[in-house]
Amino acid sequence: AFSLLYNGYVGAAGSQQQELDRLFGNIGILKIPHVTRPIEIQLKDAFGNWIRLSDYRGKVVFLNFWATWCAACVVEMPAMEKLHRRLKDKDFVMVAINMQESDAQVKAFFEKLKLSFTALLDSDGEVATGFAVNALPTTFVLDKEGRIVGAAIGPREWDSRASIALFEYLINMRSGSG
């Protein structure tokens, strides 16, 4: 009993980090060890509305860079949609940043695949360059403060049990700890 009490009191942040390591590892996401500053980007969505990442503070953000010509991106999109539908009523938001394609292309693609998450347009590729994206798809995981905590290069089974477990853990984490 003593060791449990001791661990619960002193080791809460440490055990949280270990659990995150395990959850990120399960789905093959690189955990970003040094917490970055909150990031801010502002882009138009496929309907011409300006969206700022800071609008999503207080939510875990799934930030995916993709293009319609990228076969691996197309493959992972249905799984992303399933994850989005499962978690959209929680503190979670999915944002897909399209690389240098037209709003018409993106809208047609989203309609064809029946995707309902947010699509933003990186028309000049500047945002992707800022994130040092050099392969598609690339996904970043942001905590509720808007800081990058994980990155995945290449497609993942985003609707897998391991993926859902990771995002539910991040959603339920207390802000400001760790």
Secondary structure, 3 states (H helix, E strand, C coil): CHHHHHHHHHCHHHHHHHHHHHHHHHHCCEECCCCCCCCCCEEEECCCCEEEHHHHCCCEEEEEEECCCCHHHHHHHHHHHHHHHHHCCCCEEEEEEEECCCHHHHHHHHHHHCCCCEEEEECCCHHHHHCCCCCCCEEEEECCCCCEEEEEECCCCCCCHHHHHHHHHHHHCCCCCC
